[in-house]
Amino acid sequence: MLRINFFILIFFLIFFRNISYAENINELYEKIDLFSEVLEKIDKEYVEEINQAEIMESA
């Protein structure tokens, strides 16, 4: 019985760890999408020519 409880505990720990990791990845992708939208808007609407590499380094 102790062994079964141990395996159940391990299963839940691994399962919830993976959920937390997936949430962090999704949050990261959302921030990358937002940054690319802002960079695209700057490129289209800014009056002067911009250097995208310089903007990315400054961000």
SVG drawing of the C-alpha trace seen along z (x, -y; Angstrom):
<svg xmlns="http://www.w3.org/2000/svg" viewBox="-2 -61 24 63">
<polyline fill="none" stroke="black" stroke-width="0.4" points="0.0,0.0 2.8,-2.4 4.3,-1.7 1.1,-2.6 0.8,-5.8 4.4,-6.7 3.8,-6.1 0.6,-8.2 2.4,-11.0 5.2,-10.9 2.7,-10.9 1.0,-14.0 4.2,-15.8 5.4,-15.2 2.0,-16.1 1.7,-19.4 5.3,-20.3 4.6,-19.9 1.5,-22.0 3.5,-24.8 6.1,-24.5 3.5,-24.7 2.0,-27.9 5.5,-29.5 6.1,-28.6 2.7,-30.0 3.4,-33.3 6.8,-33.5 5.2,-33.0 2.6,-35.7 5.4,-38.2 7.4,-37.3 4.2,-37.9 3.6,-41.2 7.2,-42.3 7.0,-41.3 3.7,-43.3 5.3,-46.4 8.4,-46.0 6.3,-45.7 4.2,-48.7 7.4,-50.8 8.8,-49.7 5.6,-50.6 4.7,-53.9 8.0,-55.5 9.0,-58.5 12.7,-57.8 14.3,-54.6 15.0,-52.3 17.6,-49.7 15.8,-46.6 18.9,-45.1 19.5,-48.3 15.9,-48.3 16.1,-44.7 19.3,-45.3 17.7,-48.4 14.6,-46.4"/>
</svg>
